[in-house]
């Protein structure tokens, strides 16, 4: 809460610089009031001993995603002035969970308001970077249950209390010291690159924050009309790789021989390459019917549009390339949104800012299926995991399958509930996948008929907020928090 309060000074200063005095006062007063409340609460709790239970840290993380957006929505609603608190809360939950779904047309919000949305999403991404190694990994959650020796929800640090590693405060500060400077540095480097490519400062900063946090928040509604053009997309494409595997920026949660031997990174590269090529071949074959198959420039632009968009939705960022529609103009065939929905469902790497099922779980299921087919051919054979699969535990595929089925059941239940609220079947499926996979731009891109969530009742928006928090924390973590066995200690 204290960090969120202090972060309001940035949009307040920006609003003052461009003479948006109402926004400047709103965010400044929010920073002052929030800081005072934080100090008072800190004084009230200063004489309490620190609770070292890993489960308590997980509950605190869940509370942050539920209650901090309530505080963040107050200055946002006051700045916009023409919206309800339910809509402002939806906007902040969407940003903080790095979902990026928005109820507002970009032209409706001012520059400081756009900056605040991107900043909240950026802070949510940083929180997940830190929480992955400080909270999720010790509890064997968030994808670590596929590799860790402990059972999901059970601390794997038992027996190392004397070394101090089991102290949540120690783990938290160690993660903060290692990851926060790196997160700041990558964001600054990407912002400078986009500035050099031709983007104005606000657009460069918000797009840099959106890519590092995979929130997909943009003051333009996307990168299609960004002044940096295709060179800006190339720069963003390179930085999307940080959401494919935690090995790209840290080795604090696993030991590997190198990035190339990380199964998540290799599987992500295969998907990013194969899907655009398949789409390109489909459009190229259709181009023969319209006699435009010799237009290689349009073909290359269509290939790039598919490459960038596939990587963006696989990492649950949700930016669409300016050349995504070039393929449709080239061949006359539309690109089905179900492909983007499938990419978002797969998701990015474990312990990154990406959502979805996660690449490591998909890889564990692939290895298990491959081994079962081998046993059908050679029932007495002894299989080896190989170099890439050695860090997967024997029960990893089973736990990955349990998570996948829980995800599928949750998706079905959420779809039916949205149907009760009046969503069509297509819209209910799209919105459910967008919220559970934390890929908000799917709502605007995937359906054939546009969807307006703002037209629905406030309790429908609160329901979607719950789905976004559930997708960010993952269902296994929620089950651990609700399980009575977890409270026995």
Secondary structure, DSSP 8 states (H G I E B T S, - for coil): -HHHHHHHHHHHHHHHHTT-HHHHHHHHHHHHHHHHHHHHHHHHTTTS-----HHHHHHHHHHHHHHHHHHHHHHHHHHH-SS-HHHHHHHHHHHHTT----SS-GGGS-HHHHHHHHHHHHHHHHHHHHHIIIIITTTT-TTGGGT-SS-TTS-S-TT-TTTTTT-HHHHHHHHHHHHHHHHHHHHHHHHHHHHHHT--HHHHHHHHHHHHHT----TTSSSTT-TTHHHHHHHHHHHGGGGT-GGGT--SS---S-GGG-HHHHHHHHHHHHHHHHHHHHHHHHHHHHT-TT-HHHHHHHHHHHHHHHHHHHTT-----TTTTHHHHHHS----HHHHHHHHHH---TTSS--SS-HHHHHHHHHHHHHHHHHHH-TT-----HHHHTTS-TTHHHHHHHHHHHHHHHHHHHHHHHHHTT--HHHHHHHHHHHHTT-TTHHHHT-SS---GGGS-HHHHHHHHHHHHHHHH-HHHHHHHH-GGGG--
